[in-house]
Amino acid sequence: MERPIKVMVIDDSALVRQTLKDIISSDSQLEVIATAADPYIAANKIRHNIPDVITLDIEMPRMDGLTFLKTLMVQCPLPVVIISSLTQEGSRMALRALDLGAVEVVAKSEIRATKMHLEESQIRITDAIKAAYMAPVRRMALNRPLREEMPIIKSIRSVSTEISENIIAIGASTGGTEALRYILKDVPANSVGIVVTQHMPAGFTRSFAEQLNSLCNVSVKEASDGDRIMRGHVYIAPGGRHMEIYRTGSQFFIRVSDGELVNRHRPSVDVLFNSVAEHAGIHALGIIMTGMGRDGAEGLRNMKAAGAKTIAQDEASSVVFGMPREAIKLGAAEHVLSLTEIGARIKKYT
């Protein structure tokens, strides 16, 4: 990298602004060029010095973060990392911010806990900024139509009680929330069981699962320890916890656990994929999608070695072509497909 990534921090709390500045400045690839207590101050500073990435609080006086984000994406689209609380409303608004063009989400609790969990906080925040910097935000913001709010109630459907003898395992990071919505919305209600690790902080995955559940034909939930994997169901790894599968007789179950970061993440795609390789083997399909870094690449290779079918998302449809590229370099992917092709392949897999 020729120069540091220029970052602007927007938050109404002076303590949060200083803490974020200290965390970001600890990385030699990042530089905080400005801070602002509200969007009006930020807008004035942006006119004089345009940052590469903005970190943005949602709940602020004078103008809230979502209103500022909408304006920013029309007038001066920039990569944005959302800082949000773990309340149900905060999680919902953070997901809405992703629809509006934000690239990443960080839990505000990760900032407040920096003294206790300094290393993990630095990794999460600095990686989110770097991932946002890599994302083609201008293209997304200007060309991608905004979806309407998800309906909170959908038509009554039959829920499968049939165990799933095969499994689809999906791993994603930056850009993954939109990609997952795209490929899962048309999956038939009798699909094989699907397990998903999407890099998200604790507190947001339940709202994300509920949002998907309102859209999809299949039932979507945040995974719980001991869940039996059923046909017609999608299980999202809880933010901040690892998810694995295991087998008892002919049935697959989910194990959710704490633990150290793996490939700088918790939940980790490699943790999921390695368990699928060990316990499902030829009875599985593995898909690695958009995201920065290499989490999941080794696990997908292990799945392929165990006889599973494997797919990597192509560069053209990836927001950040990091994880799929690493898997392709390892020879882990049998097929390199677009999002549209991945969705069609999932429908055919039974």
C-alpha positions as CSV (number, residue, x, y, z in Angstrom):
1,M,0.0,0.0,0.0
2,E,1.5,3.3,-1.1
3,R,-0.1,5.5,1.5
4,P,-2.3,4.9,4.5
5,I,-6.1,4.6,4.1
6,K,-7.6,8.0,5.2
7,V,-10.4,7.5,7.8
8,M,-13.0,10.0,9.2
9,V,-14.7,9.1,12.5
10,I,-18.3,10.4,13.0
11,D,-19.8,9.8,16.5
12,D,-21.4,12.1,19.0
13,S,-19.5,10.6,21.9
14,A,-16.1,12.2,22.5
15,L,-14.9,9.1,24.3
16,V,-15.9,6.8,21.4
17,R,-14.2,9.2,18.9
18,Q,-11.0,9.1,20.9
19,T,-11.1,5.4,21.4
20,L,-11.7,4.8,17.7
21,K,-9.0,7.1,16.8
22,D,-6.5,5.3,19.1
23,I,-7.5,1.9,17.7
24,I,-7.4,3.0,14.0
25,S,-4.1,4.8,14.5
26,S,-2.5,1.7,15.9
27,D,-2.5,0.2,12.4
28,S,0.2,1.6,10.1
29,Q,-2.0,1.1,7.1
30,L,-4.7,3.5,8.5
31,E,-4.7,7.2,9.3
32,V,-7.4,9.2,11.0
33,I,-7.6,12.5,9.1
34,A,-10.6,13.9,10.9
35,T,-13.3,13.3,13.5
36,A,-16.8,14.8,13.8
37,A,-19.5,15.0,16.5
38,D,-22.3,15.0,14.0
39,P,-23.0,14.8,10.2
40,Y,-23.1,18.6,9.7
41,I,-19.6,18.9,11.0
42,A,-18.6,15.9,9.0
43,A,-20.0,17.3,5.8
44,N,-18.1,20.5,6.2
45,K,-14.8,18.6,6.8
46,I,-15.4,16.3,3.8
47,R,-15.6,19.3,1.5
48,H,-12.0,20.2,2.4
49,N,-10.5,16.7,2.8
50,I,-12.2,13.6,1.3
51,P,-11.6,10.5,3.4
52,D,-11.2,7.0,1.9
53,V,-13.5,5.4,4.5
54,I,-16.0,6.8,7.1
55,T,-17.0,5.2,10.4
56,L,-20.5,6.3,11.2
57,D,-22.6,6.1,14.3
58,I,-26.4,5.7,13.7
59,E,-27.9,7.5,16.7
60,M,-26.8,11.1,16.7
61,P,-28.3,14.5,17.4
62,R,-29.3,17.0,14.7
63,M,-29.2,14.3,12.0
64,D,-29.2,10.5,12.4
65,G,-26.7,8.3,10.6
66,L,-29.2,6.7,8.2
67,T,-30.3,10.1,6.9
68,F,-26.7,11.2,6.5
69,L,-25.8,7.9,4.7
70,K,-28.6,8.4,2.2
71,T,-27.4,11.9,1.4
72,L,-23.8,10.9,1.2
73,M,-24.5,8.1,-1.2
74,V,-26.2,10.5,-3.6
75,Q,-23.8,13.4,-3.3
76,C,-20.4,11.9,-2.5
77,P,-20.5,8.0,-2.3
78,L,-17.8,6.8,0.1
79,P,-17.1,3.5,1.8
80,V,-18.9,3.5,5.2
81,V,-18.4,1.3,8.3
82,I,-21.5,1.5,10.5
83,I,-21.0,1.7,14.3
84,S,-24.2,0.5,16.0
85,S,-25.5,-0.6,19.4
86,L,-26.6,-4.2,20.1
87,T,-30.2,-3.3,20.8
88,Q,-32.9,-4.9,18.5
89,E,-33.6,-1.5,17.0
90,G,-29.9,-0.8,16.6
91,S,-29.4,-4.1,14.8
92,R,-32.4,-3.4,12.5
93,M,-31.1,0.0,11.6
94,A,-27.6,-1.3,11.0
95,L,-29.0,-3.9,8.5
96,R,-31.0,-1.0,6.8
97,A,-27.7,0.9,6.5
98,L,-26.2,-2.0,4.6
99,D,-29.2,-1.8,2.2
100,L,-28.4,1.9,1.8
101,G,-24.8,1.3,0.7
102,A,-22.8,0.9,3.9
103,V,-20.2,-1.9,3.6
104,E,-19.5,-3.2,7.1
105,V,-21.0,-3.2,10.6
106,V,-19.1,-3.1,13.9
107,A,-20.8,-3.5,17.3
108,K,-20.4,-0.5,19.5
109,S,-19.7,-2.9,22.4
110,E,-16.5,-3.9,20.7
111,I,-15.3,-0.3,21.1
112,R,-16.3,0.0,24.7
113,A,-14.6,-3.3,25.6
114,T,-11.2,-2.3,24.1
115,K,-9.3,-2.3,27.4
116,M,-10.5,-5.8,28.1
117,H,-10.4,-7.3,24.6
118,L,-8.0,-4.9,22.9
119,E,-6.5,-7.3,20.4
120,E,-9.9,-8.6,19.1
121,S,-11.3,-5.1,19.0
122,Q,-8.4,-3.8,16.9
123,I,-8.7,-6.8,14.5
124,R,-12.4,-6.3,14.0
125,I,-12.4,-2.6,13.5
126,T,-9.3,-2.3,11.4
127,D,-10.3,-5.2,9.2
128,A,-13.7,-3.7,8.7
129,I,-12.2,-0.4,7.5
130,K,-9.8,-2.2,5.1
131,A,-12.6,-4.3,3.7
132,A,-14.7,-1.3,3.2
133,Y,-11.9,0.5,1.4
134,M,-11.6,-2.5,-1.1
135,A,-15.4,-2.5,-1.9
136,P,-16.6,-0.8,-5.1
137,V,-18.9,1.5,-3.2
138,R,-19.4,4.1,-5.9
139,R,-20.6,1.5,-8.4
140,M,-22.9,-0.1,-5.8
141,A,-24.3,3.2,-4.4
142,L,-25.0,4.7,-7.8
143,N,-26.3,1.7,-9.7
144,R,-27.8,-0.6,-7.1
145,P,-31.6,0.1,-6.5
146,L,-32.5,0.2,-2.9
147,R,-34.8,-2.6,-1.7
148,E,-37.9,-1.7,0.1
149,E,-38.1,-2.6,3.8
150,M,-38.6,-6.3,4.4
151,P,-42.1,-7.4,5.3
152,I,-42.4,-8.5,8.9
153,I,-45.1,-11.0,8.1
154,K,-45.2,-13.4,5.2
155,S,-47.7,-15.9,4.0
156,I,-48.2,-19.1,6.1
157,R,-46.1,-22.0,4.8
158,S,-45.6,-25.6,5.7
159,V,-42.5,-26.2,7.8
160,S,-40.6,-29.4,7.0
161,T,-40.0,-31.9,9.8
162,E,-37.9,-34.1,7.6
163,I,-34.2,-34.6,8.5
164,S,-31.7,-33.5,5.9
165,E,-29.4,-36.2,4.6
166,N,-27.3,-33.7,2.7
167,I,-26.0,-30.3,3.7
168,I,-25.1,-27.0,2.0
169,A,-22.5,-25.0,3.8
170,I,-22.0,-21.3,2.9
171,G,-19.3,-18.9,4.1
172,A,-19.2,-15.1,3.4
173,S,-17.9,-11.8,4.7
174,T,-17.9,-8.3,3.3
175,G,-20.9,-8.0,0.8
176,G,-22.3,-11.3,2.1
177,T,-25.5,-10.1,3.6
178,E,-26.8,-8.8,0.2
179,A,-25.3,-11.9,-1.6
180,L,-27.1,-14.3,0.8
181,R,-30.4,-12.5,0.4
182,Y,-30.0,-12.8,-3.4
183,I,-29.3,-16.6,-3.5
184,L,-31.6,-17.7,-0.7
185,K,-34.7,-15.8,-1.6
186,D,-35.7,-18.3,-4.3
187,V,-34.5,-21.5,-2.6
188,P,-37.5,-24.0,-2.6
189,A,-39.2,-24.7,0.8
190,N,-38.1,-28.4,0.6
191,S,-34.4,-27.6,0.1
192,V,-31.7,-29.6,1.9
193,G,-30.6,-28.0,5.2
194,I,-28.3,-25.0,4.8
195,V,-25.7,-23.8,7.3
196,V,-24.2,-20.3,6.9
197,T,-21.3,-18.5,8.5
198,Q,-21.4,-14.8,7.7
199,H,-18.9,-12.6,9.4
200,M,-21.0,-10.4,11.7
201,P,-20.6,-9.2,15.2
202,A,-22.6,-10.6,18.1
203,G,-26.1,-9.1,18.4
204,F,-26.7,-8.6,14.6
205,T,-27.2,-12.2,13.3
206,R,-30.6,-12.7,14.9
207,S,-32.0,-9.6,13.2
208,F,-30.4,-10.7,10.0
209,A,-31.9,-14.2,10.2
210,E,-35.3,-12.7,11.0
211,Q,-35.0,-10.4,8.0
212,L,-34.1,-13.4,5.7
213,N,-36.9,-15.4,7.2
214,S,-39.4,-12.7,6.2
215,L,-38.1,-13.0,2.6
216,C,-37.4,-16.6,1.9
217,N,-39.5,-19.7,1.2
218,V,-37.3,-21.7,3.6
219,S,-37.3,-21.1,7.4
220,V,-34.3,-19.1,8.5
221,K,-33.0,-18.8,12.1
222,E,-30.0,-17.9,14.2
223,A,-28.5,-21.3,15.0
224,S,-28.6,-22.7,18.6
225,D,-26.4,-25.3,20.1
226,G,-28.0,-28.7,19.5
227,D,-30.2,-27.7,16.6
228,R,-31.1,-30.7,14.4
229,I,-30.5,-29.8,10.7
230,M,-33.8,-30.2,8.8
231,R,-34.8,-29.9,5.2
232,G,-36.3,-26.5,4.4
233,H,-34.2,-24.7,7.1
234,V,-31.3,-22.3,7.0
235,Y,-29.1,-21.9,10.1
236,I,-27.1,-18.7,10.6
237,A,-24.0,-18.9,12.8
238,P,-24.5,-16.5,15.8
239,G,-22.3,-13.5,15.7
240,G,-19.3,-13.8,18.0
241,R,-19.5,-17.6,18.2
242,H,-18.2,-20.5,16.2
243,M,-20.6,-22.9,14.5
244,E,-19.9,-26.6,13.6
245,I,-21.9,-29.6,12.5
246,Y,-21.7,-33.1,13.8
247,R,-23.4,-36.4,13.0
248,T,-25.3,-38.8,15.3
249,G,-26.4,-41.8,13.3
250,S,-28.1,-40.5,10.1
251,Q,-28.8,-37.1,11.5
252,F,-26.8,-33.9,11.5
253,F,-26.8,-31.4,14.4
254,I,-25.2,-28.0,15.1
255,R,-22.7,-27.2,17.8
256,V,-22.3,-23.5,18.8
257,S,-19.2,-22.6,20.9
258,D,-16.9,-19.9,22.1
259,G,-13.2,-20.0,21.4
260,E,-10.3,-18.1,20.0
261,L,-10.4,-16.2,16.8
262,V,-9.7,-18.4,13.8
263,N,-8.3,-16.6,10.7
264,R,-9.1,-13.3,12.6
265,H,-12.8,-14.2,12.9
266,R,-15.4,-15.6,15.3
267,P,-17.5,-17.1,13.8
268,S,-15.0,-18.6,11.3
269,V,-15.9,-20.1,8.0
270,D,-13.0,-22.6,8.3
271,V,-14.4,-23.9,11.6
272,L,-17.7,-24.6,9.8
273,F,-16.2,-26.0,6.6
274,N,-13.7,-28.3,8.5
275,S,-16.6,-29.8,10.5
276,V,-18.6,-30.4,7.3
277,A,-15.6,-32.1,5.7
278,E,-15.2,-34.4,8.7
279,H,-18.9,-35.2,9.4
280,A,-20.7,-34.8,6.0
281,G,-18.0,-35.4,3.3
282,I,-19.7,-36.5,0.1
283,H,-23.1,-35.5,1.4
284,A,-22.2,-31.8,1.3
285,L,-21.9,-28.8,-1.0
286,G,-19.6,-26.0,0.1
287,I,-19.8,-22.4,-1.2
288,I,-17.4,-19.7,-0.4
289,M,-18.5,-16.1,-1.3
290,T,-17.5,-12.5,-1.2
291,G,-15.2,-11.3,1.6
292,M,-11.7,-10.1,2.5
293,G,-9.0,-12.4,3.6
294,R,-8.6,-16.2,3.4
295,D,-11.1,-17.6,6.0
296,G,-12.8,-20.6,4.6
297,A,-10.2,-21.4,1.8
298,E,-8.5,-24.2,3.7
299,G,-11.8,-25.6,4.9
300,L,-13.2,-25.6,1.4
301,R,-10.2,-27.5,0.2
302,N,-10.7,-30.0,3.0
303,M,-14.3,-30.4,2.0
304,K,-13.3,-31.1,-1.6
305,A,-10.7,-33.7,-0.4
306,A,-13.5,-35.4,1.6
307,G,-15.6,-35.7,-1.5
308,A,-17.9,-32.7,-1.2
309,K,-18.9,-30.6,-4.2
310,T,-17.3,-27.1,-3.9
311,I,-18.0,-23.6,-5.4
312,A,-16.4,-20.2,-5.3
313,Q,-18.1,-17.0,-6.2
314,D,-16.6,-15.3,-9.2
315,E,-14.8,-12.0,-9.1
316,A,-17.3,-10.0,-11.2
317,S,-20.2,-10.6,-8.7
318,S,-18.1,-10.4,-5.5
319,V,-17.9,-7.1,-3.6
320,V,-14.5,-8.1,-2.3
321,F,-12.8,-11.0,-4.2
322,G,-10.6,-12.1,-1.3
323,M,-11.9,-15.3,0.2
324,P,-13.0,-16.9,-3.1
325,R,-9.7,-16.0,-4.7
326,E,-7.7,-17.7,-1.9
327,A,-9.9,-20.8,-2.3
328,I,-9.4,-20.8,-6.0
329,K,-5.6,-20.5,-5.6
330,L,-5.6,-23.5,-3.3
331,G,-7.5,-25.6,-5.9
332,A,-10.4,-25.9,-3.5
333,A,-13.2,-24.9,-5.9
334,E,-14.5,-27.3,-8.5
335,H,-16.5,-24.5,-10.0
336,V,-16.3,-20.7,-10.1
337,L,-19.7,-19.2,-10.5
338,S,-21.7,-16.0,-10.5
339,L,-24.3,-15.3,-7.8
340,T,-27.0,-16.1,-10.3
341,E,-25.4,-19.4,-11.1
342,I,-24.8,-20.2,-7.5
343,G,-28.5,-19.7,-6.8
344,A,-29.5,-22.0,-9.6
345,R,-27.0,-24.7,-8.4
346,I,-28.5,-24.5,-4.8
347,K,-32.0,-25.1,-6.2
348,K,-30.8,-28.2,-8.0
349,Y,-28.9,-29.7,-5.1
350,T,-31.0,-32.2,-3.3
